[in-house]
């Protein structure tokens, strides 16, 4: 027998999904002119929003039909991939210029010209993928305007479902960090995988913020800062890998310059990882975890509905 208020709480899942779905695609629609002009910030914003879209459909797995999930998840994954290389090249070019401006002794004029020309060539090659992404998104936005309705099941309690997902995510971060904190090599691939885990967790928590607002907001603030350090770390990591690869193929680059760049970027990488570890210590205390669980359970038991 249904309890009073059960239908209301179940329907929260529908309102949460629609809110994120509409906000994401309205934002993409707003940014499409920037994508057409190959604006770096516009490309970044659309790519991030496509990842948020993918996270939305993945999180609402039990609430949606298999056909709808597959269609939107694959499409948003495609957009992210199409824009990924151009975004990476934009960031590398910006970092290169920044290092040269602030530390001209690190990067010579010869390397600057050689590597920047290489990046410009690669960025040009990615323009077609940006056009394809723009075309896919324009078609999707047109289709949404004509067929806006997506059926959301209200037979699953969002409070039960999201509580389980949040607790699992916290446990996964705890377990992964136990391994990551022992890593000393700043180029270790496991650090990149940890960064991806945090990014996916952040997208998930953004969705469930409307369910467990206060405890989730605390986590989002920390995740955003940690992700910022790891994002910077990843940008410099890729820059170093690309420069080394380019220098190996260019006989005109002095070997001592490669060593100088390697030392400089390694210093930045270690600094970013140190900042990340300090932030992790702030939230990985037993007290913080206990308070998070306590706050979530308090909200959960005040809204639980029996289906």
Residue pairs with C-beta under 8 A, 6 or more apart in sequence:
2 306
3 305
3 306
5 305
6 305
6 306
6 307
7 154
9 157
9 158
9 159
9 303
9 304
9 305
10 154
10 155
10 156
10 157
10 158
10 305
10 307
11 154
12 158
12 159
12 210
12 211
13 60
13 63
13 152
13 153
13 154
13 156
13 158
13 161
14 152
14 154
16 158
16 207
16 210
16 211
17 56
17 60
17 63
17 150
17 152
18 152
19 210
20 52
20 56
20 206
20 207
21 53
21 56
21 150
24 49
24 52
24 53
24 56
25 53
25 140
25 141
25 144
27 45
27 49
28 46
28 49
28 50
28 137
28 141
29 141
31 42
31 45
31 46
31 49
32 46
32 134
32 137
32 138
32 141
33 42
34 41
34 42
34 43
34 45
34 46
35 42
35 43
35 46
35 130
35 133
35 134
35 137
36 134
38 86
38 127
38 130
40 87
40 90
40 91
40 94
43 83
43 86
43 87
43 90
43 130
44 87
44 90
46 79
46 83
46 133
46 137
47 79
47 80
47 83
47 84
47 87
50 76
50 79
50 80
50 83
51 76
51 80
51 199
51 203
52 203
52 206
53 72
53 76
54 72
54 73
54 76
54 77
54 80
55 200
55 203
55 204
55 207
56 207
57 64
57 68
57 69
57 72
57 73
57 76
58 69
58 73
59 165
59 204
59 207
59 208
60 69
60 152
61 69
62 153
62 156
62 161
63 152
63 153
63 156
64 150
64 151
64 152
64 153
65 151
68 150
68 151
75 136
75 140
78 133
78 136
79 133
79 136
79 137
82 129
82 130
82 132
82 133
82 136
83 129
83 130
83 133
85 122
85 126
85 129
86 123
86 126
86 127
86 129
86 130
88 238
89 119
89 122
89 123
89 126
90 123
91 235
91 238
92 119
92 235
92 238
92 239
92 242
93 116
93 119
93 120
93 123
95 235
95 236
95 239
96 107
96 112
96 115
96 116
96 119
96 239
97 116
99 106
99 107
99 264
100 106
100 107
100 112
103 264
106 260
106 261
106 264
107 257
107 261
108 254
108 257
110 252
110 253
111 243
111 247
111 253
111 257
111 261
114 246
114 250
114 252
114 253
115 242
115 243
115 246
118 246
155 307
156 307
157 304
157 305
157 307
158 211
159 211
159 299
159 300
159 303
159 304
159 305
160 300
160 304
162 207
162 208
162 211
162 212
163 212
163 296
163 297
163 300
165 204
165 208
166 204
166 205
166 208
166 212
166 216
166 296
167 293
167 296
169 201
169 204
169 205
170 219
170 289
170 292
172 197
172 201
173 197
173 198
173 201
174 284
174 289
176 193
176 194
176 197
177 194
177 280
177 284
179 190
180 190
180 191
180 194
181 277
181 280
183 190
183 191
186 233
186 237
186 266
186 269
186 270
186 273
187 237
187 240
187 241
187 269
191 230
191 233
191 273
192 234
192 237
194 230
195 227
195 230
195 231
195 233
195 234
198 223
198 226
198 227
198 230
199 227
201 223
202 220
202 223
202 224
202 227
205 216
205 219
205 220
205 223
206 220
208 216
209 216
209 217
209 220
211 299
212 295
212 296
212 299
212 300
214 295
215 291
215 292
215 295
215 296
215 299
218 292
219 283
219 292
222 279
222 282
222 283
225 279
226 276
226 279
226 280
229 272
229 273
229 275
229 276
229 279
230 272
230 276
232 268
232 272
233 269
233 272
233 273
233 276
236 265
236 268
236 269
236 272
237 269
239 265
240 261
240 262
240 265
240 266
240 269
243 258
243 261
244 258
244 262
246 253
247 253
247 257
247 258
282 288
